């Protein structure tokens, strides 16, 4: 596995592959602290493409002023081991200055309206940072497919719109949420949780399962499903709800009735840690 540090190196790697027919490139964008969820994305890329690049970059533009950019886990050697074990061909790990050479006055990419919904409501500018860095990665790697986890469903909606609006050739591939045995959705931020907070955090997956079970029993009214989810959270009063929403996955607009493909999404703070979970209802 090669470790590349510059856009020029990544572009040369990509274009050399494209010079030979039959090659396809899969990109797995990450901020590092790789876990089994990331590993599943790398495996999916490995299965769907002839070559795989994993990016490792803690992107400053998607963090707010009082968020966890400075303390976000940075474990480069461990991340290299995961990427190598799952069959990545390239690990792209640039410095901030490489992707933002004019940090004081950088060009930004924004998907208006959509970026202000769900996570964008409580994290202003977050999706602008995501769209910007992913655009930079797509330009550098020119991937055929890029792999993202369903846990970041709102992010997926923003990136799908961005690639469609900009007529980018990269296909967005969404892979299922990976959970621990107790149901907690895997996240690099789970490392922040104390043992008691981790137990409290299970309320997110319980709310998701509860809503899924109601839908399976035939309930479709958003008002009923949302009220029921709020009731589940009442069992953990120390967990502070950020948002509970039932939305169209393409537009992130609230819906009144759940239909196949509707996104049920929850976000909550356990201590100072913000966690998310969701389900695509069927």
N, C-alpha and C positions, 0 to 999 in steps of 0.2 A: 504494500500500500504506500503510495506517495503522499507526502505532506506538502501541500502547496501554500504559499503565503501571499502571492500577488494575483491580481486579476489577469495580468499578462500570462502568467504560468497556467492558470486554469483555462484561459482561452486557447492557448497553444495545445494543451492536452485535448480539449474538446474538438478543435478543428482538425487535429491529426487523426482522430477517430473518424470524423466525418469524411475524411478523404478516402476512406475505404468503405465500400458498400456493405450494407447489412448491419452496421453498428447503430445502436440506439443508446441514449444516455438518460439515466434516471438520476434526479437530484433529490436529496433529502436535506432540506434546510433545518438546522437546529441551532439552539443557543448553548449546546453542550450539556453537561451533567446527564449524560445519556443513561437511560434506563431501558427496561424491557419494552416499553412502548416505542421508543426510538428504534430499538433493535428490530421490532416487527416492521417498521417502515423500511429499514434497510433491506430486510428479507424480501419485502414486497417489490422493492425496486430491483433487487437482484433477480427475482423471478420474472419481472416484466421487461427488463432491459439487458442489453449485453454488457453495459458498463455502468458503474454507480459512483457518484460523487456525493459525499456528505459534507455539508458546510457546518462549521463550528464558529459561531460569532455571537457574542452577547451584544445585541444591537442597542446602542444608547438612545436612539430616537424613538423607541417604543416604550420607554420608561418615563413616567411622570416625575416631577421634581422631588416628591417625597416617597418614591417607590424604591425597590430593592436592587437597583443597578449595581451599586458598590458591593453588596454582599451576595449577589447572585452566585451560585456555586460555579467554581472554575476548577475543573479537575482534568487537565489536558491529557495526562498519561493514561488515566482510566478511560477517557473518551476514545483515545487512540486504540486501546485494547478492544473496546466494544465494536468500533467500526471495523477493525481488522478481522475480528472473529466472525462478523456477519458478512464479510466478503466485499467491503467497499474497496474500490480501486484507488480512490483519491479522497483525502481529507483536506478540505480547503479551510484554513484557519488564518484569516487576514487580521492585521492590526486595524484599529479604528481608523487610523489615518489613510489606510489603503482604500477603504470604501467611502470615507468621507474626507477627501483631500482638502476641501474648503469648509471645514466644520463650522466656521462662523457664519457662513452664507451658503449653505448647501441647497441643492435642488431637491425638492420633495415631491412625492407622488401621493395623491389623495383621491379616494373614492368618496365624493360628497354624499351626504344624507345617510347612506348605508353605514359609513364609518362612525356615525353618531348613535347607533342603535346597540342594544345589548351591552357588551363590554365597553363600547365606545361612550356610553352615557356616563359611566363612573370613571373612565380612564380617557379623558380628552386627549386627542392626539395620538393615542396608542395605535390605532389602525393606520394612520398616516405613516407612522414609523415602520409598521409591518409592510405596508404596500411599497414603501420606498426601498427597503432593504431587499425584499423579494424581487422587485424589478431589477435592482443592481445584480443580484445573483443570476437571474434569468439571462440578462445581457451577457454576463461573464461566462456562464457555463453553456448557454444555448441548449438546455435539456429538452428532450422529447417529452418527458413526463416529470412532474414534481410530486412528491409524496408527503401528505399531511395527515395528521390524526383527526378523527372525528371529534375528539375532546375539544378541539379548537374550532367548533362548528361555525361560530360567527366569523372567525378569521377566514375560514374556507369560503364563506359567502362573499366576503370582501374581495378575496383574491380571485375568485371565479369572475366576479364583475370586472375587476381590473384587467384580467387577461382578455376577456371578451371585448371590453371597450378599447383597449390598446391593440387589439388584433395580434396578440402574442401567440406564438405557435405552440407553446408549452401546454400540455394537458395536465389539469389538476386531478390527482388521484387521491381519494379519501379512504383511509384504512380504519378499521374498527377500533374503538376504545379498548385499551388493555388495562385490566384491573388486577389488584392484589386479590388473594383468596377471599378476603373479607368484603370485597366489593369496591374498595376505594380506588378511584381512577388514578392511574399512575401520573405523577407530576414531579418535575425537578423540585418544586417548592414543597413537596411533602417532607423534605429533609428539615424544613424549619419547624415542624410540629413536635411538641413534646408528646410523650406517650398518652397523656390524658387528652390532649388536643387531637391526636390522631383518632382516638375513639370517638370524640365529638364529631370529627369530620365525616364519619360514616353516615351522618344524617343526609348528606348530599345524595349518595347513591341510594339510600332508602327512599328518599323522595322521588327519585327517578323511577325506581322499581314500582313504587306505589302508583304513580301516574300511569306507567305502562300496564299495570294490572287492571286499572280502571278502564283504560281504553280496550283492553282485551275482553272485558266484560260488556263492552258496548257503549260506554260513556263517551260522548263526543263534545259536550258543551265545555267551552274553555273556562267559563266562570266556575263551573263545578270542579274541573280538574285543577285550576289554580288555587281555589280555596282549599281543596283537599291537600295540596302540596304544602301550603302555609300551615295547615294543621299538623303535618308530619314534623315540620321544623319546630313546632311548639314544644316538642319533647327535649330539645336542646336549646334552652333559652340563652346560653352563653354564645351560641353561634349567631352572628349577625347577618341577616339576609341582605345581600346586595341587590339581587334581582331574581325574580321567578317569572318566566315568560313562556308563552305558547305562540310561536311565530311561523310565518312562511319562511322556509329555509333560504329561498332565493332572495327575498327582499328584506327579511328580518322584521316585517310588519306584523303586528299582533293580529291574531285571527280569532273569530268568535266560535268556530267549530273546527275540531281536529279532523284532518283528512290524512290519508296515507302520505307520508313524507313531511308532515308537520314536525317542526323542531320544538321540543320541550327543553328549556335550558334553565339551569340554576347557577347562581354565583353567590358565594357567602364568605364571610371572614371568620376564620377560626383563630382566635388571638389576633395577631397582626397579619396573618397569612390569608390572602385571597385565593380561594379555590373555585373551580368550575366543574360542572358535569352536565350531561345532556343525554337525550335519546331522540332518535328519529322514529317517530311513531308510525306504526303500521296497523 
